[in-house]
Amino acid sequence: MAESETRYRVGGMDCAGCATKIDTAVRRVAGVADVSVSVMAGTMTVRHDGSSDLKVIERKVTGLGYSVAPLAGSAAPAHTQGSQHRHDHDHGDHAGHDHGYEGHDHAGHDHDHPHDHASHDHDGEKEIEGLHGHDHAPMAGPWWQSKKGRLTILAGVALVVAYAVGHLVPAIASYAFIVAMLIGLVPIARRAIIAALSGTPFSIEMLMTIAAVGAVIINAGEEAATVVFLFLVGEMLEGVAAGKARESIQSLAGLVPKNALLEDNGQTREVPAESLAVGATIMVRPGDRISADGIIISGESAIDEAPVTGESTPVRKGVDAVVFAGTVNGDAVLRVRVTAAAADNTIARVVKLVEEAQESKAPTERFIDRFSRYYTPGVVVVAALVAVVPPLLFAGPWGEWVYKGLAILLIGCPCALVISTPAAIAASLSTGARRGLLMKGGAVLETLGKVTMVAFDKTGTLTEGRPQVTDIISFGLSEAQVLSRAAVLEQGSSHPLALAILNRAKSDGVPVPPAFELEALAGRGVSGKVGGETLDLLSPPAARERGALSAEQDARIAALNDEGKSLSVLLVNGVAAGLIAMRDEPREDAEAGLAALKSAGVKAMMLTGDNKRTAAAVAGMLGIDWRGEMMPEDKQRVVGELKHQGFIVAKVGDGINDAPALAAADIGIAMGGGTDVALETADAAVLHGRVGDVARMIELSKRTMRNILQNITIALGLKAVFLVTTIAGITGLWPAILADTGATVLVTINALRLLRIKI
């Protein structure tokens, strides 16, 4: 049977240990091929052969104490949708992440139907409550309202009561502490047993249970109760921190307004934004958020794109300009034609892409996962040896050494170490997405920082992608008269050079009277009559044929051609009256963007299919190496050669005609305007077409790798310190649990700093 995929929203995961337990348990279900779980996104993707009972998968997850709900268009349980549902998923996924059903499911189910989702999740929680007294409830409301929060408060109160009872009736003090400890420990122990049965014997819950029970046996009940309480506090803090990282990306989805003003038969009425169909017309009032991706069909306004793109200055947009859902309309009423359904708008695609990216593990994370698989059992062995060897061989006091062994058990939890990489990567993927920098996962993020050569496409990447009038040279007439006459002839044409002339005439406010007897001269130009004059706008060779150019004018044309410009010659009554030169100009920020790469020690090169003269002219203006007249396969070959020379190559292009080169590079970066970015073809994407964003992506990657290094140092450093002090007898059980949960919280907080960086 064909493999299919089902995605779930999993509630209540707050540390990497949770993900490992779920992963291990679900992998054991018959028919499951692969599982990827993201703590930060709160999602799980299961690849299976279609024979798996999805209910069994859900029961496995709820059994471990988490809530689970299929990410599907409806709130129906997964198994009733049968193979059709899974086939859709599969089809959606392979068709390219962004437009498939998966995108629909995710954005639709999770953000656009809050009622559905809430009720679905709630059912899940009720079911779990029946199963256990404890559940990793999602950190949705305030922390004290979650089950984890309530349990922590209860354990804290029990501990205070035990202290009070112990002071008043010292005889029963030890029993009071045992009761206080059991209040917190029973749910932990239950989870430990289920995890062990599901294939994770060395879970943090198991280590915690052994340590607490052991402490009671050696008459350290007071410490046991305190350690359980501190463990619960630490877990709850982890939940709050993981929730923060999750909120950062989910809040993007919250930018899209719930309602829209739909125009229908001349009337406007308010409808839910998710019900808007492609092709519908909506009205956007000044100050309102735009409720769908679309194209302006009437009106002109300043659009504040800061929420979506991080672009601080509002952008003026008029008819035919593209607008994104979630951006704010400034000062005029706009009518917008919807171009994407709610589930496929730019924000929904970005959110989904980031969540999928968080599920794909970075190489560092894979290494740490492998390391922790041996690390925890190793620590259990060390703890056992510390507890047993000194008393047996060197007649050490049993109580003291067992106590030290139990403390080492607690130090052995790899939580802080395991979360160090995914927390930083999740935060940095969210930060990037908020600024229009999309990266498909940790591996891409890690490689970006190592890039030493960036190969840029020219047209539409380093340049605007459309010609602009650069020079108007007049022979006898004024510049405005030359432009006006040329524009007269080009009216109604959609050729890029014609549009350049018409746009310039419009921006200069030059009058364009109607022309008569307009005639296109194939391959040569266009001619017509206006106000008694016969006008021709010709290519230089056609003008030469007519003998209309003097030697001096020919020299001017040759000089402009050498600058990579295309020319049109205006003849009035058969005599040359002016020249109009046009060129696809570099983007405003191209020079600054390339300078930023240079200062980061990254080389840049331009690969283009354009003729060598044009390529040399643009590369000269930007000061970079270039190769011209290249077919897509040539670009691919050059990327291969650069890699062979030892460069780590990023290829930046529009993702359409240079797909082979994007695929051949170490990192392929697609660059374009919003929805039309070919996200599927590349490893990363720059949504807003800024050349400087490539340097920003590389900088973000370097910062993330530094952050991961700090996290690993914090996690291992604290453990090493407490290992030594425990064996030396300086610190006991309390500091040991603080070393573990404290390190986890420190690492998560350090990773969350990446959410606030300015790049």
N, C-alpha and C positions, 0 to 999 in steps of 0.2 A: 504493500500500500504506500501511497505517497505520504511523505512526512507532512505534518501540519503543525501549526503554531497556535497556542492560546495564551493570551496575556491576562494577568490578574493584577488587581490592586490589593496589596497586602498591608493591613493596618497593624501598627504597633512594633515594627522593627526599629530598634534604636541603636544596635551596635552590630559590628560585623559578625559576631558570634551568632546572632539571630539568623543572618543570611546563610551562614555555613550550615546551621542545623536544618533549615528549610531545604536548602540545596540537597544535603545528604539524604533527607527523608524522602523527598519527591523523586530523586534519582532511582530509588529502590522500587518505585511503582512499575509494574510490568508495562512495556511498550514505550516508556519514556526514553527519548534519545539524548536530550540535552536540557539543562535548566540554567537560566541565568537570573540572578536575583540582585536587585539594587536596593540597598538600605536607604540611600539618599532619595531615590525617586519613589520608594515605597511600591515597587512593581516587581513582578516575576513573569518571565516568559518561559513557557514549557514547550519544547519541540517533541512531538510524539508521533507514533506511526498510525494513529487513528484508532488503534485497538484499545487504548487506555480508557478506563472509566474515569472521566473527569471528576466525578463525585468523590472517588477514592483520593484523588490528588487534593481536593479541597478538604476532605476529612483529615488527611495527614497534616495539613497546615493548621487547621483549627485545633487539632489534637495537641500541637506544640504550644497553643495559647495565643494564636494570632487571628485577626479577622481576615477573611479573604472574599473577594468578589470578582467574578470574571469581568474583564473590560469588554463589554459587548454593547451593541446598539440598544438592546432591550435589557430589562432586569430579569429576564428568564434565566433559570439555572442553565449552566453550560451544556449539560448532557441532553436536555430536551431539544437543543438546537441541532444536535446530531451532526452528522458529517458535513452537512451543508455549511454550517457555521464555520467548521474548521477549514473546509475547502475555501471559503471566502477569505478567511484569515490568510491562508497560505497564498492564495492568489494575490491578495492585497500586498502581502509582504514582498513577493518576488517582483511584482510589477514596479517596485521602487518604493522605498519606505514611505514616501510622503503622500502618495495619492491613493494608496490602497485602503481597504476596509479598515485596516488597523488604525489609520489616522482617524477615520470616522469614529471607530469605537472609542478611541481614547478621548478625543476632544469632545465628542458628542456625549458620551456617557458620563465622563467625569466632570466636565466643566459646564457643559451647556444644559444638563438636566439635573440640577442640584437635587430636586425632589426625589427623582428616581434613585439617585445614588445614595442619598441619605437613608432612604427607606431600606435599600438593599443592604447597606452596611449595617444598619441597625438590626436587621434580621440576623445577620451574621453574628453580631455581638450577643444577641439574646441566646442564640443557639450555644455559643461558647459558655455563657454564664451557666447554662445548664450542665455543661461538661465539667467545668472547673470553677473554683472560687476565684481564680485569678486569670487575668487575660492581659496581654500586651495591647491595651486599647490605644487607638490612634490619639496622638496629642492634638486633638482638635480644639477643645476649649481651654480654659485655664488649667494649669497642672493639677490643682487640688481636686478637680472634678473627674480626672481620669481614674481608672481603677488602680493604676500603679500609684498615683498620688494618694488615693484614699488608703491603700495598703501601707504606704510609707508613714502616713500620719498615724494610722492605727498602731503600727509597730513602735513609733516614737512615743505615743501615749502609754503603751504597755510598758515600755522601758522606764518611763518616769514613774509609773505606778509601782513597778518592781523595786525601784530605788527607794520609794517612800515606804513600801511594805518592809523592805529589808532593814530600814532604819528603825521602824516601829517594832517589828517582830523579827529580830535577827535570826531566830531559829529556823524560820521558813524562807529566808532570803534566797537561798540557792534555788528552791522550787519556783519562787516568784520569777526569777530570771529565766528559768527553763520555760515557763509558760510564755513569758514575753518573747523569748527567742522563737518558740514554735509558731506564734502568730505570724511572724514574718517568714519563717523557714518552710512551713508546710507547702505553700504555693510554689516556692523555689524548688523544693525537693520533688514535688509532683512533676514540674517541668523537666527536672534533671532526669527522672526515670523515663519519661516519654522520649526525651532526646536520646537517651542511651538505647532504648528499644528501637529508635528510628535510625540508629547507626552513628550517633555522636556520643561516645562514652565519656570523653573528657571535656564536657561543656563547662563553662564558668559556674553554672548552677550546681553541677556535680562537685566541683572543687569546693564550692562554698558550703554545700551540705556536709561533705566529709569533714571540713575544717570545723564547722559549728558543732556537729555531733561529737567529734574528737575532743573539742574544748570542754564540752559538758562532761565527758568521761573522765578527763583529768581535773575535774572540779574548777574549770574556768568558765562557769555558766554566765557570770556577769559580762565577761569579754565576748562570749559567744553571742549573747543578745545584742550587745553593742555593735559587733561586727555585722550581724544580719541587718541591723538598722542602717548602718553606714553603707552597706552594699545596696540596699533599696534606694537610699538617697542618691548614690552615684548613678544607679540605673535610670532613675527618674531624670537626673540632670542630662544624661546622655540622650534620653528621649526628647527633652526640650531642645537640646542643641541640634539633634538630627532633624527635628521639626523645623527649626529655623532655616536650615539649608534647603529643605523641601519647599518651604513657603516661598523662598526666593524665586524659584522657577515657576511655581504654581501661580504666584502673584501676577506673572506676565499674562496668564490666561484670564485673570480677573480684570485686565484692562479693557477687555471688549465689553461694551455696554450690553445689558440684558435685552433692551428694547430698541426698536428702530421705527422711523416714520416712513411707512411704505406709501408710494404714490400709486393709486389704483383708479383708473377712469377719471382722472382729474381731481380725485379726492385724496387727502392724506389721512392714514390711520395708523395707530401705534400697533405694532406686532412684535412678537418675540424675535430677537435677532437671529436665533438659530433656525427660524422658519423661512428665512430669506432664500429665495431660489436664485440661481445664476441668471442674470438678465433682468432681474427686477430693478426698479428705479427707487432710490430712497432719497429723502430730503434730509440735509444735515444743517441744523441751525447754528449760528455763531455760538461758540463756547461749548458745543456738544462734542462728545467723543464720536468718531465715525464708527459705525457698527459692523462694517464688512469691508473686505478688500474690494476695490472697484476703480472705475475710471470716471473722472468728472465729465458730465455732459453739459452742465451750464454753471456759470459762476466762477469767481476767482477769489482766492482767500489765502491768508498765511496759515500754514498748517504746522502745528507744534508736534514734531515727531520724537521729541525727547523720550517719552515713555517707551517707545519701541526701538529707536535707533541710538539713543544717547546723544543725538545731534542737538546742541543747545539752542541754536538760532532757528526760529520758525522758517519754513521754506515756502516761498510763494508758489502757488500752483493754480493753473487755469484749466480750460477745457482740454480734454484728452490726456491730462496728467494722471498718473497712477497714485491712488491713496491706499493706506493700510488701515485695517481694523485696529482700534485702540488709540489712534492718533487724535489730536484735538483740533477741531476747526476753529480758526481765529475770528475773522471779522465780517464774514459775509455768508449768506445762505448758499449752499451748494446742492446741486442735484447730482447724484452718483449712480452709475450703473454697476450693479454687483457682478464681480467676476469670479468669486469663489464662495462656495457654501461655508457655513460656520466651521465645519470640521476640517476644511482644507485651507482656511485662511492662513496668512503668514504666521500669525502668533501660534495657532494650533499646531502648525507644522513644526515650528521652532520648539515648542514645549515637548512635542512628541519625540523630535529628534534628540533633544537633550536627555530625555528620560531613557531613550534607547542607548544613547551614548554612555550614560552612567551604568548601564548594565554590562557594557563591554569592558572587560578588565584591561588595565594597563600592565605592561610587562613587570614593573616594580611590584604591582599588587599581586600578580600571579606568583612571583618569587616569594613574597611574604606569606601568601596563603600556603605555599609548599613548606616554607620554613616553619610556620606555626603548627603544621600537622605533626611535625616531629618535636617541636619545642615543648608543647604542653605535656605529652607523655614523658618527655625527658625530665621536665620539672617534677612530675609526679614521682618518677624514679628517684631523683635527687632528694625530694622531701622524705620519701620512705627510708632512704639510706641515712639521712640526717637523724631521723627519729629512732632508727633501730641500731645502727652501727656503734655510736659512742657508748650506749648503755651495755650492749652485748660484749664488745671487745675491750672497752676501756673503763667499764664499771661506772659510767656516767649516770646521773640521776635520770630515771625514765621520764618523770613528769616534765623536766626542763627540756629534754631533747625532743620529746613528742610535741611539746608546745612549739618548739622552733620548726619542726617538720611541718606542722599545721600552718604556721605563718608563711613558710616557703611555698606551700600549696597555693595560698592566696596570691602570692607574688607571681606565680606561674601563669596567671590568666593572660592570654595574648591579646585581649580586647584592644588596648590602646595601640598596639603595634599593627594589628590587622586593619583598624579603622584609619590609620595614619594616611594611607594613600587614597582610598576612595573618598574620604571626607574632603581632602584638598582638591581632588579632581572634580568632584561634584560642585564644589563652590566655584571653581574656576570656569567650568563649563557654563554655569549659570551667569557668572559675571560676563563672560564672552557673549552669551546669547543676548544679554540686555543691551550690548553695544553692537549687535548685528554681526558678531563673529561666531560662526557655528563650527564646532569641531565634533567629528563623529567618534567620540570615545577617548579613553585614557591613552591608548597607544598613540593616537594621532597627536594628542596634547604633549606627550613625552617627546615624540620625534621632532615636533616643530622647533623646540628649543635647540636642537642640534643642527638645524639647517644652516648650510654654509653658502648655498647658491640659490638665488630665486630667478627662475626663467619666466619672463612676462610675455604674454601675447601682446600685440600692439593695439589693434583696432578694438575699441570698446573697453580695453583694460587700462592701458597707459594713456589712451586718447579717448575723446568723448564718443567716438564711434559714428560721428556724422560730420561732414565737411562744414566749415564756416568760412565766410568771406574774410580774407586777411588783408587784401590790398585792392583799392580801386584807383586805377591810373587813368587820367583823362587826357585826351588830345583835343584841346579846343573847347570842350564843354566843362561844366562843373562836375564834381564827383557825384552830387545828388542827381544831376540830369542823366549821367551815365547809368547810375543804379536804377533810376526810375524807368528808363527805356528798356533796360535788361529785364526788369521785373515784369514789365508789360508783356514781354514775349514769353515769359516763363509761367504766366498764370495758368492754373489748372494742371500743371505738370507735377508728377510725384517723384521725378528723378532726384536723387540726393543733392546733386549740384544745383538743380532748379530750386529745391527747397531752401538751400543755403542762401541763394539770392533773395528769395521772397521773405525769408526770416529777417535778413538784414534790412530790407526795404521797410518791413513792418516796424522793426526796432528803431530805425532812423526817422520814422514818420514821413517817408517819401511818398508822394501821390502816385498811384498806379492806375492810370485811365484805361478803359477797355480798348482792346486792339481789334483790328479787322483783318480778314484774309490771313489768319494765322496758319502757317504751314510748317509741318515738321520736315526737316531735310534729313533723311535717314543717315545716321552716323556722322552728320556734319554739324547740325544745329537746328535753328528755328528762324523763320522769317515772318514778317507781318507789316501792317501799315497802321500808323497812328498819326492823327492830325496832319495829314499831308506828307509825312515822312515815310520812306521805306526803311525798315529796320531789319538787320540780320544779327543774330548772336551765334557766332560760329566757333568751331574748334580752330586752333592756330593753323593746322595744315589746310583746312578748308578756306581760311582767310588768305593764306599764301596763294592758293590756286587762283583766287580771284585777283591776285596782284595788289591786294589792298594794304600790304604791310611794307613800310620802309625798312632799310637795313638797321636803323637805330631801334625801331620798334621790335624788330626780330631779336635784337640783342637783349632788350628788356625781357622778352618772353623767355629766352634761353636762360637768363639769370634767375628768373622766378621758378622756372622748371627745375633748375638745379637745387632750389630750396625745397623741392618735393611738393610744389604746388600745382594744382590743375588750373588751366586758364580758359576763359571764354573771351572772344574778341567781339566788341560791338561795332557794327558798321551802320552809319546813318547815310542813306542815299549812296551806298557803295563806298563810302570813305571811312577809314578806321577812326572811331571817335573815342574809344577807351578800351581798357583791359580790366577784367575782374579776375582776381586770383583767389583760389580757395584751397583750404587744406583741412584735414582732420587734425585739430589742435590737441596738444596734450591736456589731460585733465588738470584742473586748477591745482590740485594737491600732489600731482605726480612728482614734481621736483622735490618737494619737502618729504614725500613718502620714501623716495629713493635715498635721500640724504639720511633719513632715519635708519634705513637698512645698513647704509655704509657705516654709520657711527656705531651700529651694533656689531660690526665686523662681518657683515653678510654681503657677498658680491651679488650683483644683479646683471641680467642680460635680457635683451629683447629678441624674441623670435617672431618673425612676421611673414605673411604670404605676399606682402606688398613689394613693389619694385624697389630695387636697391637704392635709387636716388631718394625716394620718399623715406625709406627706412633710415638712411644715413642722416637725412635732415632732422627727423624726430629724435633719433638717438643722440645726435649732436647737441640738440637743445637740452636734452635731459642728462647728457654726460654718461651714457652707459654703452657697453659692448652690444653688438647687434649681429643678427644673421637675417638676410632678406630672401625674398622669392622662395619661400619654403612651403611645401605641401604638408598636410598633417603628418604623413609618415616621416618626412624629413625632421619635423619637430621632435617626433618620437626618437629618431636616431640620435639627434643632438643631446637630448636628455640622457640617453643611454651612454653617450660618450662622456658627458660631464660626470656621471656616476662612476664611470670607469677611471676617471682621473682622480677619484677619491672625494668628490664633493657629495654632500647630502643635499639632494635637489628638491626644491619645492617648485611646482609649475603652476603659474596663475593664468587662468584663461576664462572664457565665457562658458566652458564646459560643453560646447556644442561641436564646433569644428575641430577642437583640439583634444577631444576625448582620449585618443590613443596616447598623446603626450602626458595628459593628466594621469592616466593609468600607469604609465611607465615611471613617473617620478616617485620619489620616496613619499612625498605628500602632494596630492593634487588639490589645488584651491580654486573653486569656482567663484567668479566675481560677476556681479550683475545687479539689477534693480529689483529687489524684493522677490515677488512670487515667481518670476521667470528664471530665477537662478536654477541651474540644473543641479540641484543638491544631490541627486542620485549618483551623478557621475564622479563626484569628488569626495575626498576625505574631509574637506573643510570648505566653508563658504564664507565669502565676505558679502553680506546682504546689501551693503550700501555703496558699493563701487568706489570706495576710497582707497587709493594706493597705499596710503599711510596705515591702513588697517592690517596690511600684511606684516609690517614691522610690529604693530601692536600685538598681533597674534603670537609672534615669536617672543616678544617681551613677556606676555602673559604666561607662556609655556615655561620660560626661564624662572619666573617668579614662583610658579607652581612647583617646579622641581626643587627649588630652594626650600619652599614650605614643607614639602614631603621629607626632605632631608632633616629639617628641624624637628618634624614630628617623630621620625624614627629615632632621632637622638634623644628626645624627651622620653619616649616610651622605653627604650632600652636603658638609657642612663638612670632613670628613676629605679628601674627594676634592679640594676646592678648595685646601686647604692644600698637599697634596702635588703638585698640578698646578703651583702657583707655585714650590715649592721644587725641583721636578724641572727646570723650564725655567731656573731660576736656577742650576742645577748643584749645589745643596746636597745633594739626595738622589738615590739611584740606583734600581736595580732591586729590591733587597731591601725598602727601605721602601715601594716602590710596591705590591708584592704584599701586604705587611703592611697597607697602607692599605686594600686591598680585603678580604682575608679578615678582618683585624682589625675592620673596620667591620661586616662581616656578623655576626661572632661577638658584637660589642658590642650590635648592634641586636637580635639574637635573645635575648641575656641580658636586655636591658632589657625586651623584650616578655614574657619568662618571669616577670618580677617580678609581672605581673598574676595569675599563678597563685596568688600567696601573699597577695594583698590581702584584708583583712577588710572586708566591707561589711555 
